[in-house]
């Protein structure tokens, strides 16, 4: 749950424009009473009817008095909004809780509460609240849902106050707003083991701690709160100050998820497009690898890494996995197709990054870009590629015979370079493709006499 914005609105303010503001807030009923009162007064004066004159004056004065009293009475109303949760996956629901509190000494009249939400999240919610006593509060809630990932602004909250007779209404807005983040859908993936992961996979964190011996000890100065059992007495005697052990982890489980965001590589738009499938696939792999103890990085064709912690861009192992996953999901929630046309920047970013698993989601690849992608295999210990043929995604499902000739040629080039490459057709399941990639990798390793799973 996240605490939303709070604000305060006042129903009345002084000033020379008070009369104009009050008259502008007259409702249809108030304007009708005023018009009828003026007409009755004129007719009474022309006909000399004193009874009609009294009725006309009453009809005229009533809406004016209601407008003046409502405008002059300073109703101080505080409002707050709370999202539960503030980050949801696509097609998931979030609940918005609104709280209105009367902080003045006078009770309010009838209130209409309205919150501004983007049309993607659903219809604009409206609530009618009975009078709120002095110091009282009212709580209401509504649900929002979006099939499209993104970051959406909720607010500001609007209040309409009216007098007991319904003659006048005043609208006040709060200044605070909140942001709802809709992330890509994450598909649970089965645990498999690809080639190149033995250099830091699965329980690599535990194994690295077990393998760290005396030669891996790097002493550092004692800090308040360090466990005294970690004091390294030999270094303490040599440096003349208290030193503690700090073991390195020689084996780091690493994974790079490469997302091709080139606009020329994808066609179509919407939640069922090839680009959205690639984004959701990258999000699923990132979450899966973080849950398995990997340190991960998200790389795009522009060469930028997210979150980019440290010199190598990897982050997320240990206690910061949840925070890293949230940061990456926030990035993927707003990622759009880029203006780039090549993968050379991503290839340069992979150089010198160390061995580890590389999982790539490619769009359409021409001959030149397929060669660049094939060379990326040399920068990783294991490589898995999902190639989306955008042309098949624009056809009807029943008319999709399989990958196009160009897509098949790209897969051949990648496989010859050592990739475990799979074509992705419209409606394909990432979970099944993930298992298929493992079987193909295992079969290729068995055929070549290489290492098994």
C-alpha positions in Angstrom: 0.0 0.0 0.0 1.2 3.5 -0.7 0.2 6.7 1.0 -1.4 9.0 -1.5 -1.4 12.8 -1.7 -3.3 14.9 0.7 -4.8 18.4 0.3 -7.3 20.9 1.6 -10.0 22.8 -0.1 -12.1 25.7 1.1 -15.6 26.4 0.0 -15.6 30.1 0.5 -13.2 33.0 -0.1 -13.5 36.7 0.2 -12.8 39.3 -2.5 -14.4 41.7 -4.9 -15.2 39.0 -7.3 -17.2 37.1 -4.6 -20.6 38.1 -6.0 -19.7 37.0 -9.5 -18.3 33.7 -8.3 -21.4 33.1 -6.2 -23.8 33.8 -9.0 -21.8 31.7 -11.4 -22.3 28.7 -9.0 -26.1 28.9 -9.2 -27.6 25.6 -10.3 -30.5 25.2 -12.8 -32.9 25.3 -9.9 -31.4 28.4 -8.5 -31.5 30.2 -11.8 -35.1 29.1 -12.3 -36.1 30.5 -8.9 -34.3 33.8 -9.6 -35.9 34.2 -13.1 -39.3 33.3 -11.7 -38.9 35.8 -8.8 -37.9 38.6 -11.1 -40.8 37.9 -13.4 -43.2 37.7 -10.5 -41.9 41.0 -9.1 -42.3 42.8 -12.4 -45.8 41.5 -12.9 -46.8 42.4 -9.3 -45.5 45.9 -9.8 -47.4 46.2 -13.1 -50.7 44.7 -11.7 -50.4 46.2 -8.3 -50.7 42.8 -6.6 -48.9 43.0 -3.2 -49.3 39.3 -2.5 -47.6 38.4 -5.8 -44.9 40.9 -5.0 -44.1 39.2 -1.7 -43.9 35.8 -3.6 -41.6 37.3 -6.2 -39.3 38.8 -3.7 -39.0 35.5 -1.8 -38.2 33.6 -5.0 -35.6 36.2 -5.9 -33.9 36.5 -2.5 -33.8 32.7 -1.7 -31.2 31.7 -4.3 -29.1 34.8 -3.7 -29.1 34.2 0.0 -28.1 30.5 -0.5 -25.3 31.5 -2.9 -24.0 34.2 -0.5 -24.1 31.9 2.6 -22.4 29.1 0.8 -19.7 31.3 -0.6 -19.1 33.2 2.7 -19.1 30.0 4.8 -15.5 28.7 4.8 -16.0 25.0 4.7 -12.5 23.5 5.1 -12.4 20.0 3.7 -9.3 17.9 3.7 -8.9 15.0 1.2 -6.4 12.2 0.8 -5.9 9.3 -1.7 -4.2 6.0 -1.1 -3.3 3.4 -3.8 -3.4 -0.3 -3.0 -1.0 -1.3 -4.5 0.8 1.5 -6.4 2.4 -0.9 -8.8 0.3 -3.5 -10.6 0.9 -5.8 -13.7 -1.0 -5.2 -16.9 -4.6 -6.4 -16.6 -4.3 -6.3 -12.8 -6.6 -4.3 -10.6 -5.7 -1.6 -8.0 -8.0 -0.1 -5.5 -8.0 3.7 -4.9 -9.1 4.8 -1.4 -10.4 8.3 -1.0 -10.9 10.0 2.4 -12.7 13.3 2.9 -12.6 15.0 6.3 -14.5 18.1 7.4 -11.9 20.1 9.5 -14.1 23.2 10.0 -16.6 23.8 12.8 -19.6 23.8 10.6 -21.3 20.9 8.9 -21.1 20.7 5.2 -24.0 20.3 2.8 -24.3 17.7 0.1 -20.9 16.9 -1.5 -20.1 15.4 -4.9 -16.7 13.8 -5.0 -15.0 13.3 -8.4 -11.5 12.0 -9.1 -9.7 12.5 -12.4 -8.3 9.3 -14.0 -7.0 8.6 -17.5 -9.6 7.0 -19.8 -7.3 3.9 -20.1 -8.1 3.1 -16.4 -11.8 3.2 -16.8 -14.7 5.7 -16.3 -14.2 8.8 -14.1 -15.5 7.9 -10.6 -18.1 10.1 -8.9 -19.5 9.8 -5.4 -22.3 11.7 -3.6 -21.7 12.2 0.1 -24.3 13.3 2.6 -23.6 16.2 4.9 -20.4 15.7 7.0 -20.6 16.8 10.6 -17.9 19.0 12.1 -14.8 16.9 12.5 -16.4 14.0 10.6 -14.9 12.0 7.8 -16.1 9.8 4.9 -14.3 7.1 3.0 -15.0 5.7 -0.5 -13.0 3.6 -2.9 -13.0 2.5 -6.5 -11.0 0.1 -8.7 -8.8 0.9 -11.7 -7.5 -1.5 -14.4 -5.4 -1.2 -17.5 -4.4 -3.7 -20.2 -1.7 -1.3 -21.3 1.5 -0.8 -19.3 2.5 2.7 -18.4 2.6 5.3 -15.7 -0.7 7.0 -15.1 -1.5 10.1 -13.1 -4.5 10.1 -10.7 -6.0 13.4 -9.6 -6.5 16.1 -8.7 -9.5 15.3 -6.6 -12.5 17.6 -7.1 -15.3 18.5 -4.6 -18.7 20.1 -5.3 -20.4 21.6 -2.3 -24.1 22.6 -2.4 -26.5 24.3 -0.1 -29.4 22.4 1.5 -31.9 23.7 -1.1 -29.7 22.8 -4.1 -29.7 26.4 -5.3 -25.9 26.8 -5.6 -22.9 24.6 -6.1 -19.2 25.5 -5.7 -16.4 23.4 -7.1 -13.0 23.1 -5.4 -9.9 21.1 -6.5 -7.2 19.6 -4.4 -3.6 20.0 -5.7 -2.2 16.6 -4.8 -2.1 13.7 -7.2 -0.7 10.2 -7.3 0.9 7.9 -9.9 -0.1 4.4 -10.7 2.5 2.3 -12.4 1.3 -0.6 -14.6 4.1 -3.0 -15.3 4.4 -5.7 -18.0 2.8 -9.1 -17.2 5.2 -11.6 -15.7 4.9 -15.2 -16.7 6.3 -17.8 -14.1 9.1 -19.7 -15.8 10.3 -23.3 -14.9 13.8 -23.7 -13.5 16.1 -24.8 -16.3 19.9 -24.6 -16.8 21.4 -23.3 -20.0 25.0 -23.7 -21.1 27.4 -21.1 -19.7 25.6 -20.8 -16.4 27.9 -23.1 -14.5 30.2 -20.1 -13.9 27.7 -18.6 -11.6 24.3 -20.2 -11.6 21.6 -21.1 -9.1 23.2 -21.6 -5.8 26.3 -19.7 -6.9 26.0 -17.3 -4.0 26.2 -20.2 -1.5 28.9 -22.0 -3.4 31.0 -18.9 -3.7 30.9 -18.3 0.0 31.9 -21.9 0.6 34.8 -21.7 -1.9 36.1 -18.4 -0.5 39.3 -19.4 1.5 42.1 -17.6 3.2 43.5 -16.4 -0.1 40.2 -14.6 -0.9 40.1 -12.6 2.4 40.2 -8.9 1.8 40.6 -7.0 5.1 39.0 -3.7 5.8 38.8 -1.3 8.7 36.4 -2.1 11.5 33.0 -0.4 11.4 30.5 0.1 14.2 28.2 -2.9 14.2 30.6 -5.4 12.6 30.6 -8.9 14.1 33.7 -9.3 16.3 34.0 -12.9 15.0 35.1 -11.5 11.7 38.1 -9.7 13.1 41.2 -10.7 11.2 43.9 -10.6 13.8 46.8 -11.0 11.4 45.9 -7.9 9.4 45.1 -6.1 12.7 48.6 -6.7 13.9 50.1 -5.7 10.6 48.1 -2.4 10.1 48.0 -1.5 13.8 44.2 -1.0 13.8 41.2 -3.3 14.1 40.5 -5.1 10.7 37.7 -7.4 9.7 37.4 -10.1 7.1 35.5 -9.4 3.9 35.2 -12.4 1.6 34.9 -11.9 -2.1 32.6 -14.1 -4.1 34.7 -15.5 -6.9 31.7 -17.0 -8.6 28.9 -14.5 -9.4 25.7 -15.7 -11.0 25.2 -13.2 -13.8 22.6 -12.7 -16.5 22.1 -10.0 -19.1 18.6 -9.6 -20.6 18.9 -7.8 -23.9 15.7 -6.2 -25.2 15.6 -5.0 -28.8 13.5 -1.8 -28.8 14.2 -0.7 -32.4 11.1 0.7 -33.9 12.0 -0.7 -37.4 12.2 -4.2 -35.9 8.6 -4.3 -34.8 5.2 -3.7 -36.5 1.8 -3.2 -35.0 0.8 -1.8 -31.6 -1.4 -2.7 -28.7 -1.3 -5.2 -25.9 -1.1 -8.2 -28.3 1.7 -6.8 -30.5 5.1 -8.3 -31.0 6.8 -5.5 -29.1 4.6 -5.9 -26.0 5.3 -9.7 -26.1 9.0 -8.9 -26.1 8.7 -6.5 -23.2 6.7 -9.0 -21.2 9.2 -11.7 -22.0 12.1 -9.6 -20.8 10.3 -8.8 -17.6 9.5 -12.4 -16.9 13.1 -13.5 -17.4 14.4 -10.7 -15.2 12.1 -11.7 -12.3 12.9 -15.3 -12.8 16.7 -14.8 -12.7 16.5 -12.5 -9.7 14.5 -15.1 -7.8 17.1 -17.7 -8.6 19.9 -15.6 -7.1 21.4 -14.0 -10.2 22.8 -10.6 -10.5 21.1 -9.2 -13.6 21.2 -6.2 -15.8 18.7 -5.0 -18.4 20.3 -3.9 -21.7 18.6 -2.3 -24.7 19.8 -1.8 -28.3 20.7 1.7 -27.3 23.5 0.4 -25.1 21.9 1.7 -21.9 21.8 -0.6 -18.9 19.2 -0.6 -16.1 19.7 -0.1 -13.2 23.3 0.4 -13.9 24.7 -0.1 -10.4 28.4 -0.5 -10.4 30.9 -0.3 -13.2 29.6 -3.5 -15.0 25.9 -2.6 -14.7 24.9 -5.7 -12.8 22.8 -5.4 -9.7 20.2 -7.2 -7.7 21.8 -10.1 -5.8 20.9 -10.7 -2.2 18.7 -8.3 -0.2 18.3 -5.8 -3.0 16.6 -8.2 -5.4 13.1 -6.9 -4.7 14.2 -3.3 -5.0 16.0 -4.1 -8.3 13.0 -5.9 -9.7 10.8 -3.0 -8.9 13.2 -0.5 -10.5 13.4 -2.7 -13.7 9.7 -3.1 -13.8 9.2 0.6 -13.5 11.6 1.1 -16.4 9.9 -1.5 -18.6 6.5 0.0 -17.8 7.4 3.1 -19.8 9.8 1.8 -22.4 8.9 2.7 -25.9 10.3 1.8 -29.3 13.6 3.6 -30.0 14.7 5.4 -33.2 17.8 3.2 -33.5 18.3 1.0 -36.5 21.2 -1.2 -35.3 22.5 -3.4 -32.5 26.1 -2.1 -32.5 25.7 -0.2 -29.3 24.4 -3.2 -27.4 27.3 -5.2 -28.8 29.8 -2.7 -27.5 28.1 -2.7 -24.1 28.5 -6.5 -23.9 32.3 -6.3 -24.5 34.3 -6.8 -21.4 31.2 -7.6 -19.4 32.5 -11.0 -18.3 31.0 -14.3 -19.0 27.5 -15.1 -18.0 24.1 -16.0 -19.4 22.7 -13.7 -22.2 19.0 -13.9 -22.9 17.9 -11.7 -25.9 14.6 -10.7 -27.4 15.1 -9.6 -31.0 12.7 -8.2 -33.5 13.2 -8.4 -37.2 16.8 -8.9 -38.1 18.3 -8.2 -41.5 21.5 -9.8 -42.7 23.7 -7.1 -41.2 22.0 -7.1 -37.8 21.9 -10.8 -37.7 25.7 -10.9 -38.0 26.1 -8.3 -35.2 23.8 -10.4 -33.0 25.8 -13.5 -33.8 29.0 -11.8 -32.6 27.4 -11.1 -29.2 27.7 -14.8 -28.5 31.4 -14.4 -27.9 30.7 -12.0 -25.0 28.7 -14.5 -23.0 29.1 -18.0 -21.5 25.6 -19.0 -22.7 23.2 -17.3 -25.1 19.5 -17.8 -25.7 17.6 -15.7 -28.3 13.9 -15.3 -29.0 13.4 -13.9 -32.5 10.0 -12.3 -33.2 9.0 -12.2 -36.8 6.7 -9.2 -36.8 5.1 -10.2 -40.1 3.5 -13.3 -38.6 2.0 -11.2 -35.8 0.1 -9.1 -38.3 -1.7 -12.0 -39.8 -4.7 -13.9 -38.5 -3.7 -16.8 -36.1 -5.2 -19.4 -38.4 -3.2 -18.1 -41.3 0.2 -18.2 -39.7 2.2 -21.1 -41.3 5.4 -20.5 -39.5 8.4 -18.2 -39.5 9.2 -16.3 -42.7 12.2 -17.2 -44.9 14.1 -14.2 -43.5 13.4 -15.2 -39.9 14.5 -18.7 -40.7 17.8 -17.4 -42.1 18.4 -15.3 -39.0 17.8 -18.3 -36.8 20.3 -20.3 -38.8 23.0 -17.6 -38.5 22.5 -17.3 -34.7 22.5 -21.1 -34.2 25.7 -21.5 -36.2 27.3 -18.8 -33.9 26.4 -20.9 -30.8 23.1 -19.3 -29.8 20.1 -21.3 -28.7 17.7 -19.5 -31.0 14.0 -19.9 -31.3 11.4 -18.2 -33.5 8.4 -16.7 -31.8 5.1 -16.7 -33.5 1.9 -14.9 -32.6 0.3 -16.4 -29.5 3.4 -18.4 -28.5 3.8 -19.3 -24.8 7.1 -18.0 -23.2 6.9 -20.9 -20.7 6.9 -23.5 -23.4 9.6 -21.7 -25.4 11.7 -21.6 -22.2 11.5 -25.4 -21.9 12.1 -25.9 -25.6 15.2 -23.8 -25.4 16.5 -26.0 -22.6 15.8 -29.2 -24.6 17.5 -27.8 -27.7 20.5 -26.8 -25.7 20.7 -30.2 -24.0 20.3 -32.0 -27.4 23.0 -29.8 -29.0 25.4 -30.4 -26.1 24.8 -34.2 -26.3 25.3 -34.3 -30.0 28.6 -32.5 -29.8 29.7 -34.5 -26.7 29.6 -31.4 -24.6 28.5 -30.8 -21.1 24.9 -31.8 -20.2 22.4 -30.1 -18.1 
